[in-house]
Amino acid sequence: MIDLHTHSIFSDGDLIPTELARRAYAAGYKAIAITDHADHSNFDFIIPRMIKVGNKITEKGRIKVLPGVELTHVDPADLAALAKEARALGAKIIVVHGETMVEPVPEGTNLAALQADIDILAHPGLITEEEIKIAAQRGIYLEITTRKGHSLSNGHVARLAQKFRAKLVLDNDAHSPADFVGRTMAMKIALGAGLTADEIAAMFANAQDIVQRASM
């Protein structure tokens, strides 16, 4: 299993990065990205620390930790520039906090994110067909999430991704140890979203592809 959307105490997670990685490993995960919530106030603080600790954990050979950020509640007009700066600082995984149904994310976030240099649009809520088409064309991954609340739109995201051949990943959006659901529950959640067994296998392979590319 791979989780490309997790949080440590550097934003609103419960654990320091080392324990977060250890808990993920104990739950059967082979790789994670630590993608703490970021905006202009803290992205330049978070990324160097995630690079340092990620390298230290990864070199032990048990679990790979990729440094990243989740750009969160940022004005849509600022997303592209902030993503570019985060990439220049060394973020390997750039997630944008999409227009979830359960938070007041600025309207236009999904579209602006899909026009920027990002890897994953997290919990994109009631994403539109036009936005799904952009994701498919640009190779940006859309998230199926196991997280309570954000997961309410999983079925909608899965249906449109199937229709327009957009790529999906499944993430836990883990903030605490209990959020690492493991492979069996992840598959059940994906089935519940309307994905087939073959589509679920492809989704898991997508996560492996992202990790491989980010590790180059």
Rosetta blueprint (number, residue, H / E / L):
1 M L
2 I E
3 D E
4 L E
5 H E
6 T E
7 H L
8 S L
9 I L
10 F L
11 S L
12 D L
13 G L
14 D L
15 L L
16 I L
17 P H
18 T H
19 E H
20 L H
21 A H
22 R H
23 R H
24 A H
25 Y H
26 A H
27 A L
28 G L
29 Y L
30 K L
31 A E
32 I E
33 A E
34 I E
35 T E
36 D E
37 H E
38 A E
39 D L
40 H L
41 S L
42 N L
43 F H
44 D H
45 F H
46 I H
47 I H
48 P H
49 R H
50 M H
51 I H
52 K H
53 V H
54 G H
55 N H
56 K H
57 I H
58 T H
59 E L
60 K L
61 G L
62 R L
63 I L
64 K E
65 V E
66 L E
67 P E
68 G E
69 V E
70 E E
71 L E
72 T L
73 H L
74 V L
75 D L
76 P H
77 A H
78 D H
79 L H
80 A H
81 A H
82 L H
83 A H
84 K H
85 E H
86 A H
87 R H
88 A H
89 L H
90 G L
91 A L
92 K L
93 I E
94 I E
95 V E
96 V E
97 H E
98 G L
99 E L
100 T L
101 M L
102 V L
103 E L
104 P L
105 V L
106 P L
107 E L
108 G L
109 T H
110 N H
111 L H
112 A H
113 A H
114 L H
115 Q L
116 A L
117 D L
118 I L
119 D L
120 I E
121 L E
122 A E
123 H L
124 P L
125 G L
126 L L
127 I L
128 T L
129 E H
130 E H
131 E H
132 I H
133 K H
134 I H
135 A H
136 A H
137 Q H
138 R H
139 G L
140 I L
141 Y E
142 L E
143 E E
144 I E
145 T E
146 T L
147 R L
148 K L
149 G L
150 H H
151 S H
152 L H
153 S H
154 N H
155 G H
156 H H
157 V H
158 A H
159 R H
160 L H
161 A H
162 Q H
163 K H
164 F H
165 R L
166 A L
167 K L
168 L E
169 V E
170 L E
171 D E
172 N L
173 D L
174 A E
175 H L
176 S L
177 P H
178 A H
179 D H
180 F L
181 V L
182 G H
183 R H
184 T H
185 M H
186 A H
187 M H
188 K H
189 I H
190 A H
191 L H
192 G H
193 A L
194 G L
195 L L
196 T L
197 A H
198 D H
199 E H
200 I H
201 A H
202 A H
203 M H
204 F H
205 A H
206 N H
207 A H
208 Q H
209 D H
210 I H
211 V H
212 Q H
213 R H
214 A H
215 S L
216 M L
